[in-house]
Amino acid sequence: MLLSRHSAATFTGAARKQPASRQRVAVAARRTRKASDATQSSEGRTELTEEQKAKKRVLAETITKINSKHGAGTVMQMTGGAVDVERTPTGCLTLDKATGGGYPKGRIVEVFGPEASGKTTLALHAIAEAQKLGGNCLFIDAEHAFDPAYAKRLGIDCDSMLVCQPDHGEQAFNVMDELVRSGAIALIVVDSVSALMPKSEVEGDIGTPQVGSQARLMSLALRKIAANASRSGCTIMFINQLRHKIGVMFGNPETTSGGNALKYYASMRLDIRARDKITETGKPEPVGNKVRVKVVKNKVSAPYEVAEFDIMFGDGINALGCMFDVAKDLGVIEGKAHYYFDGVKLAHGRDNVLAHLKENPDTAARIAQAVRVKLAEGGHASTAAAAAAASDDEDEEPLSLDDETLAAELADRT
């Protein structure tokens, strides 16, 4: 900004009359800038001092000793060559998009929500997808309410799936830990946390207070199982119920059972809610639910994403509807009323398109493949964009401000 001679003189005189504290800040800023300029190498990287180089050598020798004593990979550097977390598909493309690709392998996932919201259906679809990839699955039926006929309709091979109906919570976690350490299990579903009754409560009389026994059980078990699951690459999915806090007048009174340990150990937490009923013409009773899933915690991708899809009674998640919604969002399917794929008209209206895809599975498979390619490209594109933005920030030249002006701004901020 150009200033007149009078205004420039006034600005300079005002700057010279700054208090002593601002002058000290200006001196400190000048010294810091000179020190940083002196330590910058010709390539733009900070040169290491002799003391730092010696510490680097000692650190490398120490890491070598640790790895030779405790095993290779005990301590390693998180370099750019680190691989992404492997995922297991959820069976719902909209949820795959919201979670960043599916359920992470070797991590703990918690699915919670009110009654009849679709928690068990979501877990059974995860088992079906894991079996398609050739993995072995275990269903810990603590509620003793597993329905094999419904599981078969969702695509689960019940002959190859393992089922455990434990007598108490300690037995469930011991079975889980042994199978996790075997390395032969890809996915374990626990239905549900609220039904994992501690042994002391089972052997005691009904009505005897057992304060915090289930929370202690969860805390002791998860600290052991979480590490073993990470080593073996086994995904553990806990289904949890909602409870209401007593005496809460402000804020959300809802909470989950089993204490707070599962909230900390879970890498992903999904809040599933049934929103509306799905009805069909000529049928007095609803045929399904419109479900909304919010990713309230996600350590492997962006959290707070939302996925909406349909769960049909007796058939599970409407996979074609999920695929259509994601394909429309990504531009794979084009149109507003008349929908097209690769320039070929599919049908008029969403319901007619879904009926057409159900009659033409080859077209549905091509659309699903195009959607997965788009999702993969979107992830790589966002990573590349972030890297490019970071490199642009590094290449930018630092702004040169007058020391007194910089000191005045710093003093005003503090």
C-alpha positions in Angstrom: 0.0 0.0 0.0 1.4 3.4 -1.0 1.5 6.1 1.6 2.0 9.9 1.2 5.2 11.5 2.5 3.3 13.0 5.5 1.5 9.8 6.4 4.7 7.8 6.0 6.5 10.2 8.4 3.7 10.0 10.8 3.7 6.2 10.7 7.5 6.1 11.2 7.4 8.5 14.1 4.6 6.5 15.8 6.6 3.3 15.3 9.7 4.9 16.9 7.6 5.9 19.9 6.6 2.3 20.7 7.1 1.2 24.4 10.2 -0.6 25.5 8.4 -3.9 25.6 7.6 -3.7 21.9 11.3 -2.8 21.2 12.4 -5.9 23.1 10.0 -8.1 21.0 11.4 -6.5 17.9 15.0 -7.3 18.9 13.9 -10.9 19.7 12.2 -11.3 16.4 15.3 -10.0 14.6 17.6 -12.4 16.4 15.3 -15.3 15.7 15.1 -14.5 12.0 18.9 -14.2 11.8 19.4 -17.5 13.6 17.0 -19.3 11.3 18.6 -17.8 8.2 22.0 -18.9 9.5 20.9 -22.5 10.0 19.3 -22.9 6.6 21.3 -24.9 4.1 21.5 -24.3 0.4 18.8 -27.0 -0.2 16.4 -25.4 2.3 16.9 -28.0 5.0 18.1 -27.3 8.5 21.8 -28.4 9.0 22.4 -30.7 12.0 24.9 -29.7 14.6 27.7 -32.1 15.7 25.7 -32.8 18.9 22.6 -33.6 16.9 24.5 -35.9 14.6 26.0 -37.7 17.6 22.5 -38.2 19.0 21.3 -39.6 15.7 24.1 -42.2 15.7 23.4 -43.2 19.3 19.6 -43.5 18.5 20.3 -45.7 15.5 22.5 -48.0 17.5 19.9 -48.2 20.3 17.1 -49.1 17.9 19.3 -51.8 16.4 19.9 -53.3 19.8 16.2 -53.2 20.7 15.1 -54.9 17.4 17.7 -57.6 17.8 16.6 -58.2 21.4 12.8 -58.0 21.1 12.3 -58.9 17.4 12.4 -57.0 14.1 10.0 -54.1 13.8 9.7 -53.5 17.6 10.8 -49.9 17.0 10.5 -48.4 13.5 10.4 -45.0 11.8 7.1 -43.8 10.5 8.4 -42.8 7.0 6.6 -42.0 3.8 6.7 -45.6 2.9 4.2 -46.6 5.5 1.3 -48.5 4.1 -2.4 -47.6 4.7 -4.6 -49.6 7.0 -6.2 -52.5 5.2 -10.0 -52.5 5.2 -12.9 -54.9 5.1 -15.9 -53.7 3.1 -19.0 -53.0 5.0 -21.5 -54.4 2.4 -22.8 -50.9 1.9 -21.1 -48.5 -0.5 -22.5 -45.4 1.2 -21.0 -46.6 4.5 -17.7 -47.5 2.7 -17.5 -43.9 1.5 -18.3 -42.5 5.0 -15.8 -44.7 6.8 -13.0 -44.1 4.3 -13.0 -47.6 2.7 -14.6 -50.0 5.3 -13.7 -51.4 8.7 -10.0 -51.3 9.5 -8.2 -54.6 10.0 -6.5 -55.2 13.3 -8.7 -52.5 15.0 -11.7 -52.4 17.4 -15.0 -51.1 16.0 -18.1 -50.2 18.1 -21.6 -50.1 16.7 -24.2 -48.6 19.0 -27.7 -47.3 18.7 -31.3 -47.7 20.0 -33.3 -50.9 19.7 -34.3 -52.2 16.3 -32.0 -49.7 14.5 -30.0 -52.3 12.5 -26.9 -52.9 14.6 -26.9 -56.7 14.2 -27.8 -56.4 10.5 -24.8 -54.2 10.0 -22.5 -56.7 11.8 -23.9 -59.6 9.8 -23.2 -57.8 6.5 -19.6 -57.3 7.7 -19.3 -61.1 8.3 -20.6 -61.8 4.8 -18.1 -59.4 3.2 -15.2 -60.9 5.2 -16.2 -64.4 4.1 -16.2 -63.3 0.5 -12.6 -62.3 1.0 -11.8 -65.8 2.3 -11.6 -64.9 6.0 -12.8 -66.9 9.0 -15.4 -65.2 11.2 -16.6 -65.7 14.8 -19.9 -64.5 16.2 -20.0 -64.3 20.0 -23.7 -64.5 20.7 -23.9 -63.3 24.3 -27.6 -62.5 23.9 -28.3 -66.0 22.7 -30.5 -64.6 19.9 -28.7 -65.5 16.7 -30.9 -66.3 13.7 -29.2 -68.6 11.2 -32.0 -68.3 8.6 -31.7 -64.5 8.6 -27.9 -64.8 8.4 -28.2 -67.0 5.3 -30.4 -64.5 3.6 -27.8 -61.9 4.1 -25.2 -64.0 2.3 -23.4 -65.6 5.3 -22.1 -69.2 5.0 -23.3 -70.5 8.3 -21.4 -73.8 7.8 -18.0 -72.1 7.9 -18.9 -69.4 10.5 -17.9 -70.0 14.1 -20.5 -69.3 16.8 -19.9 -69.0 20.6 -22.6 -68.6 23.2 -20.6 -68.0 26.4 -21.8 -68.5 30.0 -20.2 -65.3 31.2 -18.0 -62.4 30.1 -14.7 -63.9 31.2 -15.3 -67.0 29.1 -16.2 -64.8 26.0 -13.0 -62.8 26.3 -10.8 -65.9 26.9 -12.2 -67.6 23.7 -11.8 -64.3 21.8 -8.2 -63.9 22.9 -7.1 -67.4 22.0 -8.7 -67.2 18.5 -7.2 -63.7 18.0 -3.7 -64.9 18.9 -4.1 -67.8 16.5 -4.0 -65.4 13.6 -6.7 -67.4 11.7 -9.7 -65.2 12.4 -10.4 -62.2 10.2 -13.5 -60.8 12.0 -15.1 -61.2 15.4 -18.5 -59.8 16.3 -19.7 -59.5 19.9 -23.4 -59.2 20.3 -23.6 -57.4 22.7 -21.5 -55.7 25.3 -24.5 -55.3 27.6 -25.0 -59.1 27.7 -21.3 -59.8 28.7 -22.2 -60.6 32.3 -19.2 -60.9 34.7 -18.7 -64.3 36.4 -19.2 -62.8 39.8 -22.6 -61.5 38.8 -23.6 -64.9 37.3 -22.7 -66.8 40.4 -24.3 -64.3 42.8 -27.9 -63.8 43.7 -30.2 -61.6 41.5 -30.4 -58.2 43.1 -26.9 -58.3 44.7 -25.2 -55.0 43.7 -22.1 -55.4 41.6 -20.8 -51.8 41.2 -18.5 -51.4 38.2 -17.9 -55.1 37.6 -18.7 -55.0 33.9 -16.6 -51.8 33.4 -13.6 -53.5 35.1 -14.0 -56.6 33.0 -14.1 -54.5 29.7 -11.0 -52.5 30.8 -8.9 -55.5 31.7 -9.9 -57.4 28.6 -9.5 -54.7 26.0 -6.0 -53.7 27.1 -4.9 -57.2 26.3 -7.0 -58.0 23.2 -6.3 -54.7 21.4 -2.6 -55.4 21.0 -3.2 -59.0 20.0 -5.8 -57.9 17.4 -3.3 -55.4 15.9 -0.6 -58.1 15.5 -2.9 -60.6 13.9 -4.9 -58.2 11.7 -8.2 -59.3 13.3 -11.1 -56.8 13.3 -13.2 -57.0 16.5 -16.7 -55.4 16.3 -18.6 -54.8 19.5 -22.4 -54.2 19.3 -23.5 -51.9 22.2 -26.8 -50.8 23.6 -27.8 -47.3 24.8 -28.6 -46.4 28.4 -29.9 -43.2 29.9 -28.1 -41.3 32.6 -30.2 -40.5 35.6 -30.9 -36.9 36.6 -29.4 -35.3 33.4 -31.5 -32.3 32.6 -29.2 -30.6 30.1 -27.3 -32.2 27.2 -27.6 -35.7 25.8 -28.6 -38.2 28.5 -27.6 -41.2 26.3 -24.6 -43.3 27.1 -23.4 -46.8 26.2 -23.0 -49.7 28.7 -19.7 -51.3 29.7 -17.9 -48.2 31.0 -15.6 -45.9 29.0 -12.8 -48.3 28.1 -14.4 -49.3 24.8 -14.7 -45.7 23.7 -11.0 -45.2 24.1 -9.9 -48.5 22.5 -12.2 -48.3 19.6 -10.6 -47.0 16.4 -14.1 -46.5 14.9 -17.5 -45.8 16.5 -20.7 -45.9 14.5 -23.9 -44.4 15.7 -26.8 -46.0 13.8 -30.4 -44.7 14.0 -33.6 -45.7 12.2 -35.2 -42.5 10.8 -38.3 -43.4 8.7 -40.3 -46.4 7.7 -40.3 -47.6 4.1 -43.8 -48.5 2.8 -45.0 -50.0 -0.5 -48.3 -49.4 -2.3 -50.8 -52.1 -1.3 -49.0 -53.2 1.8 -50.3 -51.9 5.1 -47.2 -52.7 7.1 -43.7 -51.1 6.6 -41.2 -53.2 4.6 -38.0 -51.5 5.8 -36.3 -48.7 7.6 -34.4 -45.7 6.3 -31.2 -45.7 8.4 -28.7 -43.0 9.2 -25.2 -43.9 10.4 -22.8 -41.3 11.8 -19.1 -42.0 12.2 -18.7 -40.3 15.6 -15.0 -41.5 15.9 -12.5 -42.6 13.2 -8.8 -42.9 13.8 -8.1 -44.1 10.2 -10.0 -41.5 8.2 -12.1 -38.3 8.6 -14.7 -38.6 11.3 -18.2 -37.2 11.5 -19.2 -38.5 8.1 -22.8 -39.6 7.6 -24.2 -42.4 5.5 -27.9 -43.0 4.8 -29.2 -46.2 3.3 -32.2 -48.6 3.4 -32.6 -51.8 5.5 -35.3 -54.0 4.2 -37.0 -56.4 6.6 -35.8 -59.9 6.0 -33.3 -58.9 3.3 -30.9 -56.6 5.0 -29.2 -53.6 3.5 -30.4 -52.6 0.0 -27.1 -52.8 -1.8 -28.4 -51.6 -5.1 -29.8 -48.5 -3.5 -26.5 -47.8 -1.8 -24.7 -48.2 -5.1 -27.1 -45.9 -6.9 -26.8 -43.2 -4.4 -23.0 -43.2 -4.3 -22.8 -43.5 -8.2 -25.0 -40.5 -8.5 -22.9 -38.5 -6.0 -19.7 -39.4 -7.8 -21.1 -38.7 -11.3 -20.9 -42.3 -12.4 -24.7 -42.2 -13.1 -25.8 -39.0 -14.6 -29.2 -37.3 -14.9 -31.9 -36.0 -12.6 -35.1 -37.8 -13.7 -33.8 -39.9 -16.6 -30.6 -41.6 -15.5 -27.7 -42.6 -17.8 -24.6 -44.8 -17.4 -21.9 -44.6 -20.1 -24.3 -42.7 -22.3 -26.9 -45.5 -22.1 -30.3 -44.7 -20.5 -31.1 -46.9 -17.5 -34.6 -45.9 -16.5 -36.8 -43.0 -15.3 -36.8 -42.6 -11.5 -34.8 -44.2 -8.7 -37.2 -47.1 -8.2 -37.2 -48.0 -11.9 -33.4 -47.8 -12.1 -33.1 -50.2 -9.1 -35.5 -52.6 -10.8 -33.5 -52.4 -14.0 -30.3 -53.1 -12.2 -31.8 -56.0 -10.4 -32.8 -57.5 -13.7 -29.4 -56.8 -15.3 -26.7 -57.8 -12.8 -23.9 -57.3 -15.3 -24.7 -53.6 -15.6 -24.9 -53.4 -11.8 -21.5 -55.0 -11.5 -20.0 -52.5 -14.0 -21.5 -49.6 -12.1 -20.2 -51.0 -8.8 -16.7 -51.4 -10.3 -16.7 -47.8 -11.6 -17.8 -46.5 -8.2 -15.0 -48.3 -6.4 -12.5 -46.9 -8.9 -13.9 -43.4 -8.3 -13.6 -43.9 -4.5 -10.0 -45.1 -4.8 -9.1 -42.2 -7.1 -10.7 -39.7 -4.7 -8.6 -40.9 -1.8 -5.4 -40.7 -3.8 -6.4 -37.3 -5.2 -7.0 -35.9 -1.8 -3.6 -37.2 -0.5 -1.8 -35.8 -3.6 -3.6 -32.4 -3.1 -2.5 -32.3 0.5 1.1 -33.1 -0.4 1.1 -30.5 -3.1 -0.3 -27.9 -0.7 2.4 -28.7 1.8 5.1 -28.4 -0.8 3.7 -25.1 -2.0 3.8 -23.8 1.6 7.4 -24.9 1.9 8.4 -23.2 -1.3 6.8 -19.9 -0.3 9.2 -17.1 0.7 8.8 -15.7 4.2 7.2 -12.3 4.4 9.6 -9.5 5.3 8.0 -7.2 7.8 9.6 -4.2 9.5 10.8 -5.3 13.0 8.9 -2.5 14.7 5.7 -3.3 12.8 6.0 -7.0 13.6 6.6 -6.2 17.3 3.5 -4.0 17.4 1.4 -6.8 15.9 2.7 -9.3 18.3 2.1 -7.0 21.3 -1.4 -6.3 20.1 -2.2 -10.1 19.8 -0.9 -10.8 23.3 
